[in-house]
Amino acid sequence: MKYTHLASLKLSLHQAALRATEAIDAIPADASVDDELQIIEAASAEANDIAAWIASLQVEGKRAEKIKARAQAWLDGTYWLEVA
């Protein structure tokens, strides 16, 4: 895959991650555990799908490998450590 297309997917992943974080941060304090889990799952779905797609791609080059690693970090739950 061309780096420019991969870079676009990287941006899409980051935007989806930000939206997921905003939705998760907006969970009411009095939400039940079940409701909270459903909100988190729904909020994360877009980023999960994009990250899984990126992680499944065959890539070449250091920049492309870094993007793929960042997508894998989202799937592993360490994305924000990777981005910081």
N, C-alpha and C positions, 0 to 999 in steps of 0.2 A: 504494500500500500504506500502511496506517495506520502511524504512527510506532511505536505500541506493539508491533505485530507485528515491525516492523523491529528495534526495540530487543531483542526476544527473540532474533531471529536473530543480532544482534550478540553477545549473551551466549553463544549456542551456538557461534559462531565462536571466541570467545575461549577458551571451555572446551576446544574441540577443538584449538586451537592449543597450549594448555598441555599437554594429553595428548600431542600430537605431540612437543613439546619434551622432555617427560619420557622418552618412548620413545626418542627419538634420543639423549638424554644417557646412556641406559642401554646403548647399543651397546657390546659388549665391545671392548676395545682390540685384541684379536687377531682380530677379525672380518675376513673377506676384503672386498675392495672390492665385489664382487658382492653379498655378504650385507648389507653396510652400505647399499648403494643400495636393495636390496629392503626393508629395514627402514624406511628413510627414506620410501620411496614408500608403503608400507602405513600407516605412522604418520601421514602427512600426508593420506591419502585423505579422511578425514572433513572436515577443515578445508578442503581443496581443493574438495570438493563444496559445502559451505555457502558458501564465498566466491564460487564461480562462480554460485551461485543468487542471492546478494545482488547481485553485480555485474550480473546480467542484468535486474534489476528496474527498472521505471520508478518513479522517486521524485521527490518534490517537497519543497522546504524545505531549509534549511541543515543541520539535524540529520540528516536522511535522507541528504543528499548526503555528509556526513561519514562516516556508516556505510558507504555504498557505496564511498567512497574507501578506507576501512580494509580492506574486503573485497578491493578491487583491490590494495592494498598486500600482502596475503597472497599473492595470485597472482603479484605482481611480486617477492616475496622481501624486501620491506622492511617487513613488518608490525611487527616488534619496534621498528624505528626510529619508526614511526608511533605506537605505543602508549606508548613511553617519554616 
